[in-house]
């Protein structure tokens, strides 16, 4: 195990000496990996059959009991790997044996398991043979020696839980770098927190407004333009036919990136306009956020009034054949909506002190003239609110600029560290301890309890310099080791101005030079 991975080691348990070991790794966001190493008894040796069968049942019972305890937990990934001594070609393929879940549990309970049943039970427990996922289940993992009459076969497997199988991106078998009659099985999976990191990056990108402005307005594409778009995409898709199939997630990801670039290139060729959406305004003052909300609601009411005008128009009667009863039903729906919104609209006109027409006070708008009057009033109010937003936003921007300029000037005098971070656009990094390994009574312990972590860390830094806890603390009574004597020996200063230069306060020119 590498040093980097060893930092995540939580526990190591020997479930059965020489036959089964369990390693638990703990990652951020409560992601736990359980790795089981298995070595089942060989089926070749026919002597001591009873002892071998008892040993097999004991190993499997311990393994399956431990798996069933942890498999239902969230964020728990499980891998079972090793020499199962189950001949894939003879026991699994040729005989075609099967077993139900109830029968399997009964066999485990009464110690009647056979070698091949372990393979089937792991499938019943929703584990996947990784070699099957990558279509390599028939590749040999055990090779007979020159003096043996036995033929090479598959006896080594790596089983993965469904959530682990979803993030596996590669699987290989090799035996070129070492001397053994077994092949080496290797699999690669994505870091379990990749999705969490990607989500954080996505949320950051939302704040910049960058992802908003990269969306295309697909509603602007006319019906006949979709045919052109389809032809452009099909023409570009020819480049994907060079790859016969996609066996790994890396190849699938590469293909999806190609699909994405093809669609974007096609949309650009057709000159489809992009949507410009206002970015998130969580940092704006409450008054400004309220005005943005008013604009959103006014636009909604304006669209509803325009629909009502369209229903009353002659164009609607020509384009959409409908009876007078149907048009009356549409009008009644609008009236119900208008009665709910009219009081709020009148209140908004008074709040912004904007003149409005008398039609706003009607519970029903019965004529085209009244609808047009209301529509004009709403447009005027939207323009007025937008002008207010521009003024307040400009004033707020100026206020923010002045605030940060003044704070930086003040920091140059009182908080130079924050001033340098601001000038260099550098964000201070924080170390968050969410798990800790420590020794207690001579045993290595692991914890994720925040209270225990705080106690241990505070105790460590409070006592690190004391002589009883640190053997390396400086003691003037003990002679300094020879390699350090030249480093710490007093130096003779020939230049009398050298000390003065160190004591003199730093000048503004020197500060600017250091910053550059």
N, C-alpha and C positions, 0 to 999 in steps of 0.2 A: 504494500500500500504506500502510495506517495505521501510525502509530508503534508501536502496541501489537502489531500483527502483524509489524512489521519486526524486533522483538526475537527472533522465532522463525526468522528467515531464516538458513538454513545456507549454501546455495550458489545461484548463478545461472550457468547455462551456456547459451551460444548454440550449439545443435547444428548449425544451418544459418543463415547470415546472412540476415535478412529473411524467413525461412520457418519456423524452429522454435526455440523457446526453452524451457528447463526451469528451474523454480524449485523448490527443496527447502526445506520448512519442518520444523523439529524441535520437537516438543512434549514435555511430561513423559511419563514411563512409556514412553519409546522409541517414541512415535507419530510417524511420518514421513509427510509429505504431499509427493508429487511432482505438480507441476502443469505440463503441457505446453501451450504456445501454438503453434497451427498455422496456417499460411496456405499452402494448396496452390495450384498454378497453375490459372488459369481454363481451363475447357473450351471457352469461346466463341472464343478466339483460335486460328484454325486455322493461322496462320503459324508457322514454326519448330517444327513438330510434333515433330521428332526431339529438339530441345533441350529442349522442354517435357516430353517423356516421360522423358528422362534425368534432368531435375531432379526430377520426381515420384518416380521410383524411388530416387534418392539420399535424398530427404527421408524416404520411407517406410521405407527400409532402416535409416537411422539411428534413426528413431523406434521401430520394432518391435524392433530389437536392444536398445535401452536399456530398453524396457518388459519384455522377457523376462528381463533381468538382475535386475530389482527386484521383479517382481510376485509371486514366490514367497516373499519375505521376510515374516516376521510383523510385524504392526502397521504395514504400509506401505500407505498409501492413495494412489490414483492418479486424476487427472482429466486428460482430454485435451480441449481446447476451442479453438475458432477457426473460421475460414472454410475449410471443406474443399472448397468449390466442387463439391460433389456434389449434383446436382439430385434431391431426394428423390422428387418426383412422377414425373419421367421415368425416371431411372436405377434407382430402387429399387422403386417401386410398379408401374409399367407393364411394364417389361421382365422383372421377376421373375427376375433372374439370380441364380445361386448358385455357390459355389466351396467345395471341400473344403479341409481344413487342409493336406493333403499338397500339393495343387495350389497353394495360396496360398504355401507356403514355397518351392516350385519357381519360381513367378513372381517372388518377391522375389530369389531367388538368381540368376536369369538376366535380371534387369532387364526383365521383361515385364509389369509391373503396369499396370492401367488404373485410371482415376479411381474407378469404382464399386466396385472390389475393396477399397479401403481401408475402406469401410463394412462390408463382409462380414467382412474379416479382424479388425476390432476386435471384432465379435460372436464370432468363433471364439476370440479371446483372452479371452473371458469379460468383456468390457466391455459396459455397458448405456447406451443412449441415454436420458438422463434425461427427455427429452420424451416418450418412449414410456411410461415409468413413470407420468407424470402425464397421459397421453392427449392430448398436445399435439404429436405428431410431424408433423401436417399443417399446423400454423400457420406462416405465412410469416415468413421471417427476412430476405429480400432483396426490395426493392421497386424496380421499374423507374421511370425518370424519365418525364416527360410526353412527351419527344421520342423515347423508345425504344419499339420494337414488342415487346420481350420482356415476358413476363408475370411477375408476382411469384412467387417460389417459396421453397423451403427449401434453404439451402446451409450454414448455420451450425449446429454441433452441440456439445453437451457430453457427453462419454463418461465414465463413472465405473466404477471397479472394484467388484466385488460388495460388499466390506466398506464402501466409501464410499457406495454406493447404499443400503445398509441404514440409514444414519443421515441421509439427505437428507429434510428435512421439507417443503420447498416449492420450486417452480420457476415462474418467470414470464418473459414476453417483453414488452418495452416499448420505445417509441421516441419518447416525448413530451418528453424533456428535452434533446435534442440533435439536430443536423441531420446526417443520414447516410442512405444508402440501405440500411443494415443495421439490424435490430432489436438491442436489448440483451438478452442471455440471462442470467438471474440464478437462482442456486439457493442454498438455505439448508440447512445441516446442523447437527446437534447437535455440541457440543464433544466431541472424541474421548475425553476423560477423564471424561465425565459418568457412565458406568457405574462407573468406579473410585471417584469421589466418592460415588455412591449406595451402593456397597458399604461404604465407610468409614462412612457415616452409618448404614447398617443394622447394622454391627458395634457402633457406639456405642449404638444403640437397644437392642441385645440386652443390653448391660451394665446398663441401667436396669431391665430386667424389664418395660418398658412393652409391648413387642410380644408378650410371652408372655401377659399377662393379657387381651389383646384377641382371643384366639382363642376360637371358639365350640365347645362340646362337641356336635358333630353326632351322636355316638353316642347321645345322650339323646333324639333325635327318633324317635318311634315310626313304624311303617309307615304308619298312617293319617294321621299328621301331615304326611307328605311331600306328600300330595295337597293339603292346606290350604296348605302352603308354595308349591307349584307354582301354585295359583290366585292367591295374593297377588302372586307375582312376575310372572305374565302380565298381571295387572291394571295393575301399575306400568309394565310395558314399553311400554304404549301411547304414553307420552311420547316414545319414541325413534322413532316412525314419522314424525315431522315432518321428519327428515333423510333424503333419498332415498338417498344413497350417501356413502361415506367415501373421499374421494380423497387426502387428505393425512394424514400421521402425527399431526398436531395434532388433526384431527377424530376419528381412531381413538382417540387417548389420551382425548379428551373423552368419547367413547362408553363406553370402558372404565371411566372414573371414574363415569359414570352407572350402568353395570351394577353396579359395586361398591357404590355407595350404595343401589341398589335391593335388593341381596341383604342388606346390613346392616340396612336398615329392615325388611325382611321378617322377619329373624331376631329383631329386637327386638320386633316386633309379636307374634310367637309366644312371646316371653319365653324364648328358648333360653339356658340358663346358659352362662357363660364359663368357660374352663379357667383355673385358678389354678396356675401352675407356679412352682416355686422358681427364682429367677434364678440366673445363673452364680455360682459360689463360688470363683473362681480366687484371690481375695485372702485367703481364710480360711486359718487355720493348717492344717498337714497333719493333725493329730489330728482336727480338726473335719471336714475333707473325708473322712477315712476313716470316720467315724461316719455321715455322709450316704450313703456308698457301702454301708455295712452295712445301713442302712435300705432302700435300693433292692433289695439282694439278698434281704433277709428278706421283703420284700413279694412278690418273685417266688416264693420257696419257699412262702410262705403261700398264694398263688394256686394253686400246683400241688397242695398238700395238700387244698385245698377242692375241686379238681376230682376228686381221688381219692375224697373223701368222697361227692361227687355220683355217681360211678360205682358205689359200693357201696350207694347208697340205692335204695329202692323207687321213688322218683319217676323215676329214670333208666330203670328197666325199663319204666315206663309210657309215658314220653314218647318214648324212643328204642328201638324194637324191635331187639333184637340177640340173637345166640346166646351161649351160655356160652363158646364158644371165642373169640368177638370180645371179650367182656368180659375174658377171661383175657389176651388180647393187650394190651389197654389197661393192665391191672394190671401186666404184665411191663414195659411201657414206663416206668410210674411207678417200679417197683422199681429199674430201672437208673439212673434219675435220682436216686432217693433214696440209693442206695449212694454216688454221687459227692458228694452234698451233706451227708450225715449227719455225716461226720468234721469238715467245716468248721463245721457247726452246733454240734457238741459243743465244739469249740475256742472258738467265739464265746461260748458260755454260760460257759465257764471264764474267759475274758478279762474279762467283765463281772461275774463272780462272782454269777450268777443261778442259782437252784435249777431243776432240770429233772427230768422224769419218766424212768423207766427205759426207756420205749418208744424214746427217741432212740437208744439203743445197739443197737437191732435192725436187721439188714441188710434185713429185709423187714417191712412193716407188714401183718399178715394179718387184722386185724379193725377194725371201725368204732371200737371203744373205743380202740385204739392210735392210730388216725388222729386222733381227737378230742383225745386226750391231747397228741399232738405239736402239733396246731393251737393248743391253749391255751398250751403252752409258748412257741411262736413269738410269739403275741400278747403275752404277758407280756414277752418279750425286746424286742420292738419298742417297747412302752411305756417300758421301762427305758432303752433307747438314746435315745429321743426326749427323755426327762427329762434325760439327760446332755447332749444337744445344747443344750437350752434353757439349762441352767446355764452350760455353757462359752461359748455364744454371748453371753449376758449379760455374763459376766466379760470376754470379749474386747472387746465393745463399750465397756464402761467403761474398759478399758485403753487402747483407741484414743482415746477422748475425752480421757482424762487426758494421753496422750502429745502430742496436738496442742495442747491448752491449754498444757502446759509448753513445747512448742516455740515457740508463738506468743509467750509471755511472754519466752522467751530471745531470740527474734528481735528483740523491741523494743529489746533492749540491744545485740545483736551483729550482727544482719542485718535492718536496717529495711526494706530493699527486699522481702525475702520476707515480712516481717510485713504490709506494706501490700498485697501481692498476695493474701495469705491473707484479710485483713480485707475487702478489696474483691471477693473471689472472682474474681480476675483471673489468667488463665493467661499466663505470659510467652511471647511468640511468638519462634520461631527462624527465621532465614533460612537455607535450604538451597540451596547452589549446586551444581546438578547439570549445568549447562552454562555455558560462558563464551566470550565473544568478546573477542579481544585482538589487538593489533598486534605482528607479529614481522617484522623486516627491512622495515618499511613496508607489509606486506600484512596485511589483516584475516584472522585465523584463527578457527576455531570448534572447540571440543573438549568432550567429555563425560568425558574421562579425569580421575578424581578426583585422581591424583597431580599432574598438570599444573595442575589448578585450584588445589590447595593451594599449589603453588609460586608461581603468578602472583598469587594473592590476598595471600599473605604478603609477597611482594616489593612489591606495590602499597602496602600499609599501612605497611611498614617505611620506604619511600622517598618517600611522598607529601609529607612536609614538607621534604625537602631542596631546596636552591636549584637543583640541576642538573636536577631532574625536574619541579618546579612553578614556572612563571613567575609565579604569583600569590602566592608566599610573601612575607610582610611583610619589608620592608627599611627600617630606621630612617634610612638615608642618603638614601632617596628621599622626596621630599615627598609627603604624603598627598593624594589627589585632593580637589578642592574639595567635592563633595557629602558627603564623610565627615568633614570637619573639625568641623562643628558637633556631630556625633554623638560623636566621641571627644575633644572639647575638655574640659579639667578643669572640674568644676562647683564652685561656691561653696556650701558647706553653712552655712546660718545657724543651724540648730538643733544645739547641741552634743550633745544626747541622741540624735540620729539615728544616729551611728556606734555609740554604745553599744547601741542597740536591735538593730543588726545583729550585734554581737559576742556579746551575752548568749545563753546556752543556751536552747533552746526549752523551754517548760513543757508539762506534761501537758495543761492546759486548751487551750493553743494547738494541740497535736497533735490532740486530739479535735475541735477546731473545723475544722482542715484536713481531717480524715478525713470529717467530715459534709459 
